[in-house]
Amino acid sequence: MELKFNHSKELTLGVELEIQLLNGKSLELAPASNEILSIVGNCNSSIKHELMLSNIEVNTKVCNNMAQVHADMSETLKILGEAALKNGTKLSIAGSHPFSHWKEQLITEDERYERLLNKLAIIARRFNIFGLHVHVGIGDGKKCMYIMNRLLYYLPYLLAISSNSPFWNGYETGLKSYRSKVFETLPTAGLPFYFKDWEDYAFLVDKYIATGTIETIREIWWDVRPHPDFGTIEVRICDSPSSIKEVMAITALIQALVAKLGDDYENGIAIHSAPPWVIRENKWRASRYGLDGTFISEDASQTIEIGQALRALVKELQSYGEKLQSLKELDYINEIINMGDGASRQLNLFAESRNLKTVVNGLSTSFMDEIL
């Protein structure tokens, strides 16, 4: 089977955000997506079901710049927020719900989801998590694989800045991104491999399908992956952050980073791959400590504070922020570092109140105020 990478316009953007649906009174996750989609009707095709009925996804259209991403998502979220209020439902964004249990979640009736449940058993039923996915347009498959190989080292940076899931089933996990650990339980998830070229990747996909490992490429759930149908590279490692301003900042960071690595490809800069153990260790440190830990450098010669590493990356990407007209969003990464990651903010609310409902109420109130 020949795997074709469809051409797309360079550096275009598409953003997918998974949102929590909450019971308006108890603040538990609510299986309300059917009712909300019924209220929305056909007025917006960018609001979609997810595996759990308490999870709803918002997608942007293909956007040329960050201004279009912000306008598109803001319009859709306003429609979603108004529909939720009509249904007595609240919205929230975070990588996990602090106290609702995965056992209590209802599954969306869908042939694909039913097939995945039969295949993945309890692994799928525990998938009560919420993420941010960012697509960036790439010209061709060879370039996409170069960028993906280079992006591997930076994936922990993106996890650290978005880390926002410190609680699970009412338990303080000690991790800043417990969602990333739940995600890794999927059989074809987590960090991808290094690939020599597009043909090397296509060979793996062919063998995965031939051996029944997957049925379609949609079942490769890596932290970053090519999306041949769209002609994009899709970054999937991020928790759902706590605000749309943070979504925009992280999206701008990903776009600028892809732009920089794309220029390296065009300029013939060879890949000097970080050792896989460095990337794996840094991902663990990001999930455990968020912005508060240290990373191992790409050449494994030293460690650097995560916040300091991110500030240096933002500085390095300033010229791309200017070219992409995303400097304001990119600079907000520094503000997130100043505030602390979303997980730390949740933990601070809990330390003050000792009440997880207070944490959820804080997340939901700030998000609803932002979108309505």
N, C-alpha and C positions, 0 to 999 in steps of 0.2 A: 504494500500500500504506500503510495506516495503522499506524504504529508505536506500540504501546501501552506505557506505563510502568506496570507492575503495582505496586500499593500495597504497601508493607511497613511494619512498625512502625519508627518513627523511632529511629535510633541503635543498632539491633541490629547485631550483628557476625558476620562469617564470615571465617575466616582460612585461607589456603592456603599451605603451606610445601613447597618442593621440596628434597629431601634426597638427598645423594650416597650411593651404594652402593659400598663399597670391598672389594676382595679382602683377606681377613683377614691375609695375609702380605705381599704386595707393596705394599698400600695404593693400587694403581691402581684406577680406576673399574672396577666389575665389572657385567656384564650379568645382574643377579640378580633383577630385579623379578618375573619369572614365578614363580621358585622361592619367593620370599618371600611373594608373594600366595597361592600354593598352601598354604603353611604357615599363613598367617593365616586362610584359608578365608572363611567367611561371618560370622566373629565381629565384624568391623568393616568397614563399608562406607566408612569415611572414609580408607582407604588405597587409592591408585589409581595406575594406570600413567601414565607420561609418554611423551614422544616417544622418548627414549632408554631402553633397558633398564637403564641404570646410574643412572637418575633415578626417584625414587618420590615421589608427592605425598601429603601428609597434609592433610585438610580438616576443619575443625570443623563442627559443626551450627550452626544459627542460635542465637546466644547473646545474652542480654539485657545482659550486663555482662562486665567483664574477669575476674571470678572464675570465671564459667562458661567463658570462653575458655580460661583456664589449666587448669581441671579437665578439660575436654574434650580439649584437646591433650595434656596429660600422660598421660591414660589411653591415648590412641591411640598415642603415641610409645613408651610402655612395651610395648604389644603388638608394635609394629614392631621395637623393639630386641630383644625376646626372640626374635622370628622370625628376625631377622638373625643372632643368635648361633647359633641352631640350624643355620643355613645356612653357618656359617663366614664370615659377612660382617660388616663393620663399617659404621657410619653416620657421616656428617659433614655439617656445614652450612657453606657458604660460597658466594659468588656464582659461583666457578669452581673447578675442580680444578687445583692448581698445576702438575701435570706430565702428566696423562693427555691424549692427543691426540684431537681430535675425529674424526680419520679412523678411529680404532680402535673407535668406539662403534657398537653394534648398535641398529637401529631396532625399536621395538615393532610387532608385526604388528597393524595396525588399518586399517580402510578410510579413516578420516579422515586418519590420518597418511600413508598411501600417497598420497592425493590431494594433500596439502600438499607431499610430497616431489616429486611430478611437477610441481607448479606452481612451487615455490620453488627446486628444484635444490640447488646447493651452499649456498645461504643457509640452508636447513633443516638440511642435514647438519652445518653448523658450529654448530648451536644447542645446544652442549654447556655450558649455563649453568643457574643455579639462582636462583630468586627467591622473594620473599615478596609475596603479594597479600592485600590487606585490603578486605573489603566492609563498607560502612556503610549501614544502612537509611535510605531517604529517602521522604518522603510522596508526592511527585509529580514528574513530569518537569520542570516549570518550575523548581521548587526545585533539582532535581538539576543543571540546566544553570547556574544561578546559582552554586552551590557549585563546580562544575567550573571555571568561568571564574575564580573567586577562588582556587581551589587551585593554578592554574598557577604562580603566583609561588612557592608553597611546595614544589613538587615537588623542586627542588634541595636544599632543607633535608632532605627525607626521603632523598634519594639520599646526601647527605653523611653522615648519621648511620648509614646502613646499609652504607656502602661497604666491600666485603669481597671484592674480586676483583682483586688486584694481579698475579697470575701467569696466564699463558696458554701451554699447550703447553710448559711448562718454561722459559718466558722471563719475566723480570721486566719488565713492560710500562712501568713508570713512571707508570701510572694507578692510582688507588685503586679505581675501579670499571670494569674493562675489560668486564665483563658488559654494562653499559649501552650500550657501543659496539657489541657484537655484536648486542644486541637491536635497535638502530636500523637494522640492515641489512634487517630485514623491511620489505616495501613499505608497510604501513599501521601502522607503529610509531613510537615517539618521542613528542614533544610533540604534543598535539592542537591543534586550532584554537580560536579564540574563536567562540562561537555566540551569536546574538542571543537565541534562545529554543529551546524544545523542537522547535518546528516547523522551525527552521533546521537542527537536527541531524537530524531525521527526513528532511528533504529530501536531505541528503548521503547518508544510508544508502540511501535509495531510488535515488539515482543510482549509487552504488557497485554495488548489486545489478543494476540495469538494464544497466550497462555491463560487467558481468562482472569488476569489480574485486574484489569479494568474493562469496561465496555466502551467508554468514550473518554476522550481526553479531559472531559469535565470532572472525571474521578481522580485526576492527579491534583491533590490539594496542597501542593508545596507552598512555602512562605513567599515565594516569587515564582512565577511560571510564565512561559509564552502563552499567548492566547491567539493561535493561528487564525481562527475564524475572524476575529476583530482586527488582526494585525497589530497587536499591542503586547507590551510586557505588563503583567498584572502583579502588583505588590499586595500581598495578602497577610502580612505578618502583624499588622497593627490591631490593637484593641480599638473598639469604638471609644473615642475620646469623650470628654465631658461637655464640649461646646462646639458649635459650628465654627467659631473662630479658630479653635484648635484643629478641626477637620481641614479648614482652608490652609492653615500653616503647614500641616504635615503633607498635604497634597502638593503645595508649592515646593516643599523641600524635596519630595520625590521627583517632581517634574524637573527641577533644576539639576538634581543629581543625575538623572537619566540624560539630560541635555549635555552635561559635562562629560559623562562617559561615552556618549555618542560622538562627541567631538574627538575624544581620545581614539576611538575606533577609526574615524575618518582620517586622523593624522598618523595612523599606523603605529600607535603606542602599544607595545607588547603587554600581554597580561602577566603580571607577577603575582600569582595567586597566593593569598594568605593560606597557611596550613589549615586543613579542615578542623583540626583540634582547636585552633584559635577561634574560629568562627563559632563552633559549637560551645566552647567555654564562654565566649562573650554573649551568646544568646542566653545561656543559663544566667549569667550575671545580670543581664537586662531584665529577665523575668523575675529574678529574685530581688534585685535592689532598685529597679527602675533607674531614675536619674542619680541615685545616691551611691552607686558603686564605682568600680574602675573597669576599664577595658584593657585588653592586651593589644599592643600595637600590631599593625598589619605584618611587620617583619618579626614579630614575637620578641623584640629586643627590650621592651619596657612596658609599663602600664601607665594609663592616663585616666584622670577622673572623667566620668561619662559626660557630665555637664560641660567640662572644659573641651572634650573631644567634639561635642556637638557645636559649641560656640565656634571652634576652629573650622568646622565644616561649613557652617553658615557663612563665615567670613570668606572662605574659599569660593563659595557659590554666589557671592554678591553680584558679580558681573552678569551671571546668568539670570539672577532675579531682575536686574535692570532690563536685559534683553527680552525677558518673558513678561515684563510688566507685573511682576509678582513680588517686588521687593518688600512691600508692606506686609504681605502674608509671610514671607520668608523670615523677616525680622521678628515676627511674633514668636518664633521658636525660642528666641532669647527670653521673651517674657514668660513662656511656659517654664523654662529652666528657673527663672526667678521665683515663680509661684510654687514650683514643685509639680511633679507629675500628678495625674488625676488620682492615682492610687493613694499617694501621700495625702492629698486633700480629703479623700474619703476617710482615711485612717484618722486624720485630725478631727473631723466631724464626729467620728465614733468615740475618740478619746474624750471629747468634751461632753458628749451626751450619753455614752454607753448604751445607745439605742440605735439599732440598724434601721428602724423606720425613719428616724431623723436623717440618716444618711441618704436613704432613697428619696425622701421628701426634698432634701436639699438638691439632689441631682435633678429631680423632675421639675421642681419649681424654676430653677435657673434655666433649664432647657426650654420649658414652655414659655417663659418670659422672653427668651431670645427669639423664638420662631413666630410668636403671635403678636 
